[in-house]
């Protein structure tokens, strides 16, 4: 199995779209150190993407909360 195939299978795995034969092929490639390295890189890219999306969402939510708090203070001055 080449690195592109391993990466494609890993992507199908994390997207929950992998078939049983594909999963068996992926699991069978764990004996090949070069393939394990490729799979690790694929998972690292996926993790970084998910983490960046999460951080962006958190930042966006924090900005929304700040706007809400500012509006509350403006409308509830004593």
PyMOL Python script that loads the backbone (N, CA, C, O; Angstrom):
from pymol import cmd

cmd.read_pdbstr("""\
ATOM      1  N   UNK A   1       0.859  -1.178   0.000  1.00  0.00           N
ATOM      2  CA  UNK A   1       0.000   0.000   0.000  1.00  0.00           C
ATOM      3  C   UNK A   1       0.901   1.236   0.000  1.00  0.00           C
ATOM      4  O   UNK A   1       1.889   1.289   0.732  1.00  0.00           O
ATOM      5  N   UNK A   2       0.555   2.224  -0.823  1.00  0.00           N
ATOM      6  CA  UNK A   2       1.367   3.433  -0.849  1.00  0.00           C
ATOM      7  C   UNK A   2       0.816   4.467   0.135  1.00  0.00           C
ATOM      8  O   UNK A   2      -0.267   4.302   0.695  1.00  0.00           O
ATOM      9  N   UNK A   3       1.587   5.528   0.326  1.00  0.00           N
ATOM     10  CA  UNK A   3       1.195   6.541   1.316  1.00  0.00           C
ATOM     11  C   UNK A   3      -0.123   7.222   0.967  1.00  0.00           C
ATOM     12  O   UNK A   3      -0.926   7.516   1.852  1.00  0.00           O
ATOM     13  N   UNK A   4      -0.347   7.474  -0.320  1.00  0.00           N
ATOM     14  CA  UNK A   4      -1.603   8.126  -0.717  1.00  0.00           C
ATOM     15  C   UNK A   4      -2.793   7.237  -0.392  1.00  0.00           C
ATOM     16  O   UNK A   4      -3.835   7.728   0.043  1.00  0.00           O
ATOM     17  N   UNK A   5      -2.648   5.937  -0.598  1.00  0.00           N
ATOM     18  CA  UNK A   5      -3.722   4.990  -0.283  1.00  0.00           C
ATOM     19  C   UNK A   5      -3.967   4.979   1.227  1.00  0.00           C
ATOM     20  O   UNK A   5      -5.114   5.010   1.674  1.00  0.00           O
ATOM     21  N   UNK A   6      -2.884   4.936   2.010  1.00  0.00           N
ATOM     22  CA  UNK A   6      -3.025   4.933   3.472  1.00  0.00           C
ATOM     23  C   UNK A   6      -3.706   6.216   3.943  1.00  0.00           C
ATOM     24  O   UNK A   6      -4.567   6.174   4.821  1.00  0.00           O
ATOM     25  N   UNK A   7      -3.327   7.349   3.366  1.00  0.00           N
ATOM     26  CA  UNK A   7      -3.933   8.612   3.757  1.00  0.00           C
ATOM     27  C   UNK A   7      -5.418   8.632   3.394  1.00  0.00           C
ATOM     28  O   UNK A   7      -6.246   9.098   4.177  1.00  0.00           O
ATOM     29  N   UNK A   8      -5.749   8.128   2.217  1.00  0.00           N
ATOM     30  CA  UNK A   8      -7.156   8.082   1.804  1.00  0.00           C
ATOM     31  C   UNK A   8      -7.965   7.186   2.746  1.00  0.00           C
ATOM     32  O   UNK A   8      -9.091   7.524   3.112  1.00  0.00           O
ATOM     33  N   UNK A   9      -7.398   6.059   3.133  1.00  0.00           N
ATOM     34  CA  UNK A   9      -8.094   5.157   4.047  1.00  0.00           C
ATOM     35  C   UNK A   9      -8.258   5.787   5.431  1.00  0.00           C
ATOM     36  O   UNK A   9      -9.294   5.626   6.076  1.00  0.00           O
ATOM     37  N   UNK A  10      -7.239   6.496   5.874  1.00  0.00           N
ATOM     38  CA  UNK A  10      -7.339   7.165   7.174  1.00  0.00           C
ATOM     39  C   UNK A  10      -8.432   8.237   7.141  1.00  0.00           C
ATOM     40  O   UNK A  10      -9.182   8.404   8.103  1.00  0.00           O
ATOM     41  N   UNK A  11      -8.508   8.951   6.036  1.00  0.00           N
ATOM     42  CA  UNK A  11      -9.553   9.967   5.908  1.00  0.00           C
ATOM     43  C   UNK A  11     -10.937   9.324   5.922  1.00  0.00           C
ATOM     44  O   UNK A  11     -11.859   9.845   6.549  1.00  0.00           O
ATOM     45  N   UNK A  12     -11.083   8.207   5.240  1.00  0.00           N
ATOM     46  CA  UNK A  12     -12.360   7.494   5.241  1.00  0.00           C
ATOM     47  C   UNK A  12     -12.680   6.996   6.657  1.00  0.00           C
ATOM     48  O   UNK A  12     -13.839   6.980   7.070  1.00  0.00           O
ATOM     49  N   UNK A  13     -11.650   6.595   7.383  1.00  0.00           N
ATOM     50  CA  UNK A  13     -11.848   6.123   8.757  1.00  0.00           C
ATOM     51  C   UNK A  13     -12.366   7.249   9.658  1.00  0.00           C
ATOM     52  O   UNK A  13     -13.354   7.067  10.370  1.00  0.00           O
ATOM     53  N   UNK A  14     -11.706   8.405   9.629  1.00  0.00           N
ATOM     54  CA  UNK A  14     -12.119   9.497  10.518  1.00  0.00           C
ATOM     55  C   UNK A  14     -13.462  10.091  10.097  1.00  0.00           C
ATOM     56  O   UNK A  14     -14.142  10.717  10.910  1.00  0.00           O
ATOM     57  N   UNK A  15     -13.845   9.903   8.845  1.00  0.00           N
ATOM     58  CA  UNK A  15     -15.144  10.380   8.373  1.00  0.00           C
ATOM     59  C   UNK A  15     -16.231   9.326   8.578  1.00  0.00           C
ATOM     60  O   UNK A  15     -17.395   9.545   8.241  1.00  0.00           O
ATOM     61  N   UNK A  16     -15.837   8.182   9.133  1.00  0.00           N
ATOM     62  CA  UNK A  16     -16.754   7.075   9.381  1.00  0.00           C
ATOM     63  C   UNK A  16     -17.392   6.570   8.086  1.00  0.00           C
ATOM     64  O   UNK A  16     -18.578   6.244   8.050  1.00  0.00           O
ATOM     65  N   UNK A  17     -16.585   6.510   7.028  1.00  0.00           N
ATOM     66  CA  UNK A  17     -17.068   6.055   5.731  1.00  0.00           C
ATOM     67  C   UNK A  17     -16.263   4.865   5.212  1.00  0.00           C
ATOM     68  O   UNK A  17     -16.353   4.522   4.033  1.00  0.00           O
ATOM     69  N   UNK A  18     -15.488   4.245   6.072  1.00  0.00           N
ATOM     70  CA  UNK A  18     -14.608   3.168   5.651  1.00  0.00           C
ATOM     71  C   UNK A  18     -15.383   1.844   5.620  1.00  0.00           C
ATOM     72  O   UNK A  18     -16.204   1.569   6.495  1.00  0.00           O
ATOM     73  N   UNK A  19     -15.106   1.049   4.612  1.00  0.00           N
ATOM     74  CA  UNK A  19     -15.753  -0.264   4.514  1.00  0.00           C
ATOM     75  C   UNK A  19     -14.937  -1.293   5.292  1.00  0.00           C
ATOM     76  O   UNK A  19     -13.792  -1.041   5.666  1.00  0.00           O
ATOM     77  N   UNK A  20     -15.529  -2.421   5.522  1.00  0.00           N
ATOM     78  CA  UNK A  20     -14.832  -3.496   6.255  1.00  0.00           C
ATOM     79  C   UNK A  20     -13.549  -3.912   5.535  1.00  0.00           C
ATOM     80  O   UNK A  20     -12.500  -3.998   6.173  1.00  0.00           O
ATOM     81  N   UNK A  21     -13.599  -4.174   4.212  1.00  0.00           N
ATOM     82  CA  UNK A  21     -12.345  -4.544   3.520  1.00  0.00           C
ATOM     83  C   UNK A  21     -11.285  -3.441   3.578  1.00  0.00           C
ATOM     84  O   UNK A  21     -10.094  -3.728   3.695  1.00  0.00           O
ATOM     85  N   UNK A  22     -11.719  -2.181   3.495  1.00  0.00           N
ATOM     86  CA  UNK A  22     -10.763  -1.077   3.586  1.00  0.00           C
ATOM     87  C   UNK A  22     -10.142  -1.009   4.974  1.00  0.00           C
ATOM     88  O   UNK A  22      -8.941  -0.773   5.108  1.00  0.00           O
ATOM     89  N   UNK A  23     -10.954  -1.215   6.005  1.00  0.00           N
ATOM     90  CA  UNK A  23     -10.433  -1.217   7.373  1.00  0.00           C
ATOM     91  C   UNK A  23      -9.421  -2.334   7.561  1.00  0.00           C
ATOM     92  O   UNK A  23      -8.373  -2.127   8.172  1.00  0.00           O
ATOM     93  N   UNK A  24      -9.725  -3.510   7.044  1.00  0.00           N
ATOM     94  CA  UNK A  24      -8.792  -4.631   7.150  1.00  0.00           C
ATOM     95  C   UNK A  24      -7.489  -4.330   6.409  1.00  0.00           C
ATOM     96  O   UNK A  24      -6.406  -4.677   6.878  1.00  0.00           O
ATOM     97  N   UNK A  25      -7.606  -3.681   5.248  1.00  0.00           N
ATOM     98  CA  UNK A  25      -6.404  -3.287   4.508  1.00  0.00           C
ATOM     99  C   UNK A  25      -5.580  -2.292   5.316  1.00  0.00           C
ATOM    100  O   UNK A  25      -4.355  -2.396   5.384  1.00  0.00           O
ATOM    101  N   UNK A  26      -6.258  -1.336   5.920  1.00  0.00           N
ATOM    102  CA  UNK A  26      -5.573  -0.334   6.739  1.00  0.00           C
ATOM    103  C   UNK A  26      -4.890  -0.978   7.937  1.00  0.00           C
ATOM    104  O   UNK A  26      -3.725  -0.697   8.217  1.00  0.00           O
ATOM    105  N   UNK A  27      -5.603  -1.829   8.635  1.00  0.00           N
ATOM    106  CA  UNK A  27      -5.028  -2.498   9.803  1.00  0.00           C
ATOM    107  C   UNK A  27      -3.850  -3.387   9.414  1.00  0.00           C
ATOM    108  O   UNK A  27      -2.880  -3.504  10.163  1.00  0.00           O
ATOM    109  N   UNK A  28      -3.938  -4.007   8.250  1.00  0.00           N
ATOM    110  CA  UNK A  28      -2.843  -4.865   7.777  1.00  0.00           C
ATOM    111  C   UNK A  28      -1.576  -4.086   7.464  1.00  0.00           C
ATOM    112  O   UNK A  28      -0.488  -4.660   7.424  1.00  0.00           O
ATOM    113  N   UNK A  29      -1.709  -2.794   7.245  1.00  0.00           N
ATOM    114  CA  UNK A  29      -0.531  -1.991   6.885  1.00  0.00           C
ATOM    115  C   UNK A  29       0.251  -1.520   8.104  1.00  0.00           C
ATOM    116  O   UNK A  29       1.289  -0.877   7.947  1.00  0.00           O
ATOM    117  N   UNK A  30      -0.218  -1.820   9.315  1.00  0.00           N
ATOM    118  CA  UNK A  30       0.499  -1.399  10.522  1.00  0.00           C
ATOM    119  C   UNK A  30       1.837  -2.102  10.686  1.00  0.00           C
ATOM    120  O   UNK A  30       2.658  -1.679  11.500  1.00  0.00           O
ATOM    121  N   UNK A  31       2.072  -3.169   9.926  1.00  0.00           N
ATOM    122  CA  UNK A  31       3.355  -3.869   9.984  1.00  0.00           C
ATOM    123  C   UNK A  31       4.448  -3.129   9.230  1.00  0.00           C
ATOM    124  O   UNK A  31       5.631  -3.414   9.419  1.00  0.00           O
ATOM    125  N   UNK A  32       4.070  -2.188   8.385  1.00  0.00           N
ATOM    126  CA  UNK A  32       5.026  -1.466   7.547  1.00  0.00           C
ATOM    127  C   UNK A  32       5.340  -0.113   8.192  1.00  0.00           C
ATOM    128  O   UNK A  32       4.482   0.770   8.219  1.00  0.00           O
ATOM    129  N   UNK A  33       6.573   0.059   8.716  1.00  0.00           N
ATOM    130  CA  UNK A  33       6.919   1.315   9.401  1.00  0.00           C
ATOM    131  C   UNK A  33       6.715   2.557   8.528  1.00  0.00           C
ATOM    132  O   UNK A  33       6.324   3.607   9.038  1.00  0.00           O
ATOM    133  N   UNK A  34       6.970   2.454   7.247  1.00  0.00           N
ATOM    134  CA  UNK A  34       6.776   3.605   6.364  1.00  0.00           C
ATOM    135  C   UNK A  34       5.294   3.963   6.272  1.00  0.00           C
ATOM    136  O   UNK A  34       4.936   5.140   6.226  1.00  0.00           O
ATOM    137  N   UNK A  35       4.450   2.959   6.246  1.00  0.00           N
ATOM    138  CA  UNK A  35       3.017   3.210   6.177  1.00  0.00           C
ATOM    139  C   UNK A  35       2.505   3.795   7.492  1.00  0.00           C
ATOM    140  O   UNK A  35       1.642   4.673   7.487  1.00  0.00           O
ATOM    141  N   UNK A  36       3.030   3.314   8.607  1.00  0.00           N
ATOM    142  CA  UNK A  36       2.639   3.857   9.910  1.00  0.00           C
ATOM    143  C   UNK A  36       3.005   5.332   9.977  1.00  0.00           C
ATOM    144  O   UNK A  36       2.241   6.146  10.495  1.00  0.00           O
ATOM    145  N   UNK A  37       4.158   5.666   9.458  1.00  0.00           N
ATOM    146  CA  UNK A  37       4.580   7.065   9.430  1.00  0.00           C
ATOM    147  C   UNK A  37       3.604   7.896   8.606  1.00  0.00           C
ATOM    148  O   UNK A  37       3.226   8.994   9.013  1.00  0.00           O
ATOM    149  N   UNK A  38       3.194   7.376   7.449  1.00  0.00           N
ATOM    150  CA  UNK A  38       2.220   8.079   6.605  1.00  0.00           C
ATOM    151  C   UNK A  38       0.877   8.236   7.295  1.00  0.00           C
ATOM    152  O   UNK A  38       0.235   9.281   7.183  1.00  0.00           O
ATOM    153  N   UNK A  39       0.450   7.202   8.009  1.00  0.00           N
ATOM    154  CA  UNK A  39      -0.823   7.275   8.722  1.00  0.00           C
ATOM    155  C   UNK A  39      -0.748   8.286   9.864  1.00  0.00           C
ATOM    156  O   UNK A  39      -1.701   9.025  10.109  1.00  0.00           O
ATOM    157  N   UNK A  40       0.388   8.313  10.561  1.00  0.00           N
ATOM    158  CA  UNK A  40       0.561   9.289  11.637  1.00  0.00           C
ATOM    159  C   UNK A  40       0.475  10.704  11.097  1.00  0.00           C
ATOM    160  O   UNK A  40      -0.144  11.571  11.716  1.00  0.00           O
ATOM    161  N   UNK A  41       1.082  10.942   9.962  1.00  0.00           N
ATOM    162  CA  UNK A  41       1.046  12.266   9.349  1.00  0.00           C
ATOM    163  C   UNK A  41      -0.387  12.635   8.954  1.00  0.00           C
ATOM    164  O   UNK A  41      -0.824  13.768   9.156  1.00  0.00           O
ATOM    165  N   UNK A  42      -1.095  11.682   8.401  1.00  0.00           N
ATOM    166  CA  UNK A  42      -2.490  11.917   8.023  1.00  0.00           C
ATOM    167  C   UNK A  42      -3.338  12.257   9.243  1.00  0.00           C
ATOM    168  O   UNK A  42      -4.155  13.177   9.194  1.00  0.00           O
ATOM    169  N   UNK A  43      -3.149  11.525  10.330  1.00  0.00           N
ATOM    170  CA  UNK A  43      -3.908  11.786  11.546  1.00  0.00           C
ATOM    171  C   UNK A  43      -3.513  13.135  12.154  1.00  0.00           C
ATOM    172  O   UNK A  43      -4.362  13.849  12.686  1.00  0.00           O
ATOM    173  N   UNK A  44      -2.243  13.479  12.074  1.00  0.00           N
ATOM    174  CA  UNK A  44      -1.787  14.773  12.594  1.00  0.00           C
ATOM    175  C   UNK A  44      -2.462  15.912  11.825  1.00  0.00           C
ATOM    176  O   UNK A  44      -2.920  16.884  12.425  1.00  0.00           O
ATOM    177  N   UNK A  45      -2.523  15.787  10.495  1.00  0.00           N
ATOM    178  CA  UNK A  45      -3.178  16.808   9.680  1.00  0.00           C
ATOM    179  C   UNK A  45      -4.656  16.917  10.052  1.00  0.00           C
ATOM    180  O   UNK A  45      -5.195  18.016  10.177  1.00  0.00           O
ATOM    181  N   UNK A  46      -5.295  15.778  10.224  1.00  0.00           N
ATOM    182  CA  UNK A  46      -6.716  15.783  10.578  1.00  0.00           C
ATOM    183  C   UNK A  46      -6.914  16.429  11.954  1.00  0.00           C
ATOM    184  O   UNK A  46      -7.806  17.261  12.122  1.00  0.00           O
ATOM    185  N   UNK A  47      -6.101  16.057  12.924  1.00  0.00           N
ATOM    186  CA  UNK A  47      -6.210  16.622  14.266  1.00  0.00           C
ATOM    187  C   UNK A  47      -5.998  18.132  14.235  1.00  0.00           C
ATOM    188  O   UNK A  47      -6.741  18.879  14.873  1.00  0.00           O
ATOM    189  N   UNK A  48      -4.982  18.585  13.491  1.00  0.00           N
ATOM    190  CA  UNK A  48      -4.719  20.022  13.391  1.00  0.00           C
ATOM    191  C   UNK A  48      -5.908  20.753  12.777  1.00  0.00           C
ATOM    192  O   UNK A  48      -6.269  21.839  13.230  1.00  0.00           O
ATOM    193  N   UNK A  49      -6.512  20.171  11.758  1.00  0.00           N
ATOM    194  CA  UNK A  49      -7.673  20.783  11.108  1.00  0.00           C
ATOM    195  C   UNK A  49      -8.830  20.891  12.098  1.00  0.00           C
ATOM    196  O   UNK A  49      -9.449  21.949  12.217  1.00  0.00           O
ATOM    197  N   UNK A  50      -9.123  19.812  12.803  1.00  0.00           N
ATOM    198  CA  UNK A  50     -10.225  19.812  13.765  1.00  0.00           C
ATOM    199  C   UNK A  50      -9.943  20.813  14.886  1.00  0.00           C
ATOM    200  O   UNK A  50     -10.839  21.552  15.294  1.00  0.00           O
ATOM    201  N   UNK A  51      -8.724  20.842  15.379  1.00  0.00           N
ATOM    202  CA  UNK A  51      -8.359  21.771  16.452  1.00  0.00           C
ATOM    203  C   UNK A  51      -8.484  23.220  15.990  1.00  0.00           C
ATOM    204  O   UNK A  51      -8.985  24.065  16.732  1.00  0.00           O
ATOM    205  N   UNK A  52      -8.035  23.514  14.777  1.00  0.00           N
ATOM    206  CA  UNK A  52      -8.155  24.878  14.251  1.00  0.00           C
ATOM    207  C   UNK A  52      -9.616  25.289  14.107  1.00  0.00           C
ATOM    208  O   UNK A  52      -9.979  26.419  14.434  1.00  0.00           O
ATOM    209  N   UNK A  53     -10.456  24.378  13.621  1.00  0.00           N
ATOM    210  CA  UNK A  53     -11.888  24.670  13.496  1.00  0.00           C
ATOM    211  C   UNK A  53     -12.497  24.928  14.871  1.00  0.00           C
ATOM    212  O   UNK A  53     -13.300  25.847  15.034  1.00  0.00           O
ATOM    213  N   UNK A  54     -12.122  24.131  15.845  1.00  0.00           N
ATOM    214  CA  UNK A  54     -12.636  24.294  17.208  1.00  0.00           C
ATOM    215  C   UNK A  54     -12.205  25.646  17.785  1.00  0.00           C
ATOM    216  O   UNK A  54     -13.018  26.377  18.352  1.00  0.00           O
ATOM    217  N   UNK A  55     -10.927  25.963  17.634  1.00  0.00           N
ATOM    218  CA  UNK A  55     -10.420  27.234  18.163  1.00  0.00           C
ATOM    219  C   UNK A  55     -11.112  28.420  17.508  1.00  0.00           C
ATOM    220  O   UNK A  55     -11.430  29.406  18.172  1.00  0.00           O
ATOM    221  N   UNK A  56     -11.342  28.323  16.202  1.00  0.00           N
ATOM    222  CA  UNK A  56     -12.038  29.399  15.494  1.00  0.00           C
ATOM    223  C   UNK A  56     -13.457  29.554  16.040  1.00  0.00           C
ATOM    224  O   UNK A  56     -13.932  30.672  16.237  1.00  0.00           O
ATOM    225  N   UNK A  57     -14.120  28.443  16.280  1.00  0.00           N
ATOM    226  CA  UNK A  57     -15.484  28.489  16.812  1.00  0.00           C
ATOM    227  C   UNK A  57     -15.499  29.099  18.211  1.00  0.00           C
ATOM    228  O   UNK A  57     -16.376  29.901  18.533  1.00  0.00           O
ATOM    229  N   UNK A  58     -14.535  28.721  19.036  1.00  0.00           N
ATOM    230  CA  UNK A  58     -14.433  29.279  20.395  1.00  0.00           C
ATOM    231  C   UNK A  58     -14.203  30.781  20.331  1.00  0.00           C
ATOM    232  O   UNK A  58     -14.838  31.534  21.068  1.00  0.00           O
ATOM    233  N   UNK A  59     -13.301  31.228  19.457  1.00  0.00           N
ATOM    234  CA  UNK A  59     -13.026  32.660  19.321  1.00  0.00           C
ATOM    235  C   UNK A  59     -14.271  33.405  18.849  1.00  0.00           C
ATOM    236  O   UNK A  59     -14.575  34.494  19.336  1.00  0.00           O
ATOM    237  N   UNK A  60     -14.981  32.815  17.904  1.00  0.00           N
ATOM    238  CA  UNK A  60     -16.196  33.435  17.390  1.00  0.00           C
ATOM    239  C   UNK A  60     -17.256  33.537  18.485  1.00  0.00           C
ATOM    240  O   UNK A  60     -17.933  34.558  18.610  1.00  0.00           O
ATOM    241  N   UNK A  61     -17.395  32.484  19.268  1.00  0.00           N
ATOM    242  CA  UNK A  61     -18.363  32.497  20.372  1.00  0.00           C
ATOM    243  C   UNK A  61     -17.980  33.532  21.419  1.00  0.00           C
ATOM    244  O   UNK A  61     -18.850  34.194  21.984  1.00  0.00           O
ATOM    245  N   UNK A  62     -16.696  33.674  21.681  1.00  0.00           N
ATOM    246  CA  UNK A  62     -16.236  34.664  22.663  1.00  0.00           C
ATOM    247  C   UNK A  62     -16.531  36.077  22.165  1.00  0.00           C
ATOM    248  O   UNK A  62     -16.928  36.944  22.944  1.00  0.00           O
ATOM    249  N   UNK A  63     -16.339  36.306  20.876  1.00  0.00           N
ATOM    250  CA  UNK A  63     -16.637  37.627  20.310  1.00  0.00           C
ATOM    251  C   UNK A  63     -18.140  37.907  20.379  1.00  0.00           C
ATOM    252  O   UNK A  63     -18.553  39.018  20.710  1.00  0.00           O
ATOM    253  N   UNK A  64     -18.950  36.900  20.068  1.00  0.00           N
ATOM    254  CA  UNK A  64     -20.404  37.060  20.162  1.00  0.00           C
ATOM    255  C   UNK A  64     -20.819  37.374  21.595  1.00  0.00           C
ATOM    256  O   UNK A  64     -21.669  38.236  21.821  1.00  0.00           O
ATOM    257  N   UNK A  65     -20.231  36.690  22.552  1.00  0.00           N
ATOM    258  CA  UNK A  65     -20.550  36.923  23.963  1.00  0.00           C
ATOM    259  C   UNK A  65     -20.168  38.334  24.382  1.00  0.00           C
ATOM    260  O   UNK A  65     -20.905  38.986  25.121  1.00  0.00           O
ATOM    261  N   UNK A  66     -19.033  38.799  23.918  1.00  0.00           N
ATOM    262  CA  UNK A  66     -18.594  40.162  24.243  1.00  0.00           C
ATOM    263  C   UNK A  66     -19.583  41.180  23.693  1.00  0.00           C
ATOM    264  O   UNK A  66     -19.899  42.152  24.380  1.00  0.00           O
ATOM    265  N   UNK A  67     -20.074  40.989  22.491  1.00  0.00           N
ATOM    266  CA  UNK A  67     -21.056  41.899  21.889  1.00  0.00           C
ATOM    267  C   UNK A  67     -22.345  41.885  22.703  1.00  0.00           C
ATOM    268  O   UNK A  67     -22.928  42.936  22.971  1.00  0.00           O
ATOM    269  N   UNK A  68     -22.780  40.708  23.090  1.00  0.00           N
ATOM    270  CA  UNK A  68     -24.000  40.586  23.896  1.00  0.00           C
ATOM    271  C   UNK A  68     -23.828  41.303  25.230  1.00  0.00           C
ATOM    272  O   UNK A  68     -24.729  42.013  25.677  1.00  0.00           O
ATOM    273  N   UNK A  69     -22.677  41.120  25.865  1.00  0.00           N
ATOM    274  CA  UNK A  69     -22.430  41.780  27.152  1.00  0.00           C
ATOM    275  C   UNK A  69     -22.387  43.297  27.000  1.00  0.00           C
ATOM    276  O   UNK A  69     -22.906  44.021  27.850  1.00  0.00           O
ATOM    277  N   UNK A  70     -21.773  43.781  25.924  1.00  0.00           N
ATOM    278  CA  UNK A  70     -21.729  45.228  25.689  1.00  0.00           C
ATOM    279  C   UNK A  70     -23.127  45.787  25.482  1.00  0.00           C
ATOM    280  O   UNK A  70     -23.474  46.832  26.031  1.00  0.00           O
ATOM    281  N   UNK A  71     -23.925  45.088  24.689  1.00  0.00           N
ATOM    282  CA  UNK A  71     -25.303  45.541  24.462  1.00  0.00           C
ATOM    283  C   UNK A  71     -26.099  45.532  25.749  1.00  0.00           C
ATOM    284  O   UNK A  71     -26.901  46.435  25.990  1.00  0.00           O
ATOM    285  N   UNK A  72     -25.891  44.533  26.570  1.00  0.00           N
ATOM    286  CA  UNK A  72     -26.593  44.451  27.854  1.00  0.00           C
ATOM    287  C   UNK A  72     -26.227  45.650  28.723  1.00  0.00           C
ATOM    288  O   UNK A  72     -27.104  46.287  29.307  1.00  0.00           O
ATOM    289  N   UNK A  73     -24.925  45.960  28.810  1.00  0.00           N
ATOM    290  CA  UNK A  73     -24.478  47.082  29.637  1.00  0.00           C
ATOM    291  C   UNK A  73     -25.045  48.408  29.119  1.00  0.00           C
ATOM    292  O   UNK A  73     -25.431  49.267  29.912  1.00  0.00           O
ATOM    293  N   UNK A  74     -25.098  48.578  27.797  1.00  0.00           N
ATOM    294  CA  UNK A  74     -25.615  49.814  27.212  1.00  0.00           C
ATOM    295  C   UNK A  74     -27.101  49.968  27.543  1.00  0.00           C
ATOM    296  O   UNK A  74     -27.549  51.064  27.880  1.00  0.00           O
ATOM    297  N   UNK A  75     -27.850  48.899  27.452  1.00  0.00           N
ATOM    298  CA  UNK A  75     -29.296  48.971  27.643  1.00  0.00           C
ATOM    299  C   UNK A  75     -29.723  48.874  29.115  1.00  0.00           C
ATOM    300  O   UNK A  75     -30.890  49.103  29.430  1.00  0.00           O
ATOM    301  N   UNK A  76     -28.822  48.549  29.988  1.00  0.00           N
ATOM    302  CA  UNK A  76     -29.173  48.379  31.406  1.00  0.00           C
ATOM    303  C   UNK A  76     -28.368  49.291  32.307  1.00  0.00           C
ATOM    304  O   UNK A  76     -28.030  48.918  33.430  1.00  0.00           O
ATOM    305  N   UNK A  77     -28.058  50.481  31.824  1.00  0.00           N
ATOM    306  CA  UNK A  77     -27.343  51.434  32.662  1.00  0.00           C
ATOM    307  C   UNK A  77     -28.285  51.972  33.724  1.00  0.00           C
ATOM    308  O   UNK A  77     -29.460  52.228  33.462  1.00  0.00           O
ATOM    309  N   UNK A  78     -27.762  52.134  34.900  1.00  0.00           N
ATOM    310  CA  UNK A  78     -28.585  52.666  36.013  1.00  0.00           C
ATOM    311  C   UNK A  78     -28.261  54.106  36.287  1.00  0.00           C
ATOM    312  O   UNK A  78     -28.850  54.713  37.182  1.00  0.00           O
TER     313      UNK A  78
END
""", "prot")
cmd.dss("prot")
cmd.show_as("cartoon", "prot")
cmd.util.cbc("prot")
cmd.orient("prot")
